[in-house]
């Protein structure tokens, strides 16, 4: 099972499999009651995060044998696939008031391309920011370190992020700081 806390800290969310079906189970701490509902289209959920308002979740999930990022609207029980390619996408987290998603991926470029069968797949993972609200298919690369894996990004303070990396052969926590005077280099 994959566990996570709802934003109000009173609901423990559990995503698990039961008889071949993916279920999202909520355990209400104050009422000591649980309810479950199915999640369709997915074979396995690897990781998830709640939006700031608690009305959406972002998943790293496997469907048709590939891991992609999915947006899940809790009320209507609707899943929206945000990436659909051969690259492995993991550890999604909402950032910037839930208007963007940071995640790790072994993609070779910064553009989301749907349905690519033959692509250069990286051997290691880097971190990317995705502006899903504006449906911007060009990702902002947060890290670019060949032969180093960066995983489990977490929002920190003032737009900074922490992540785990194996740069020196040992997994350490690193901090990414964006310089506010340079927004991009062409």
Order of alpha helices (4+ residues) and beta strands (2+ residues): beta-beta-beta-beta-beta-beta-beta-beta-beta-beta-beta-beta-beta-beta-beta
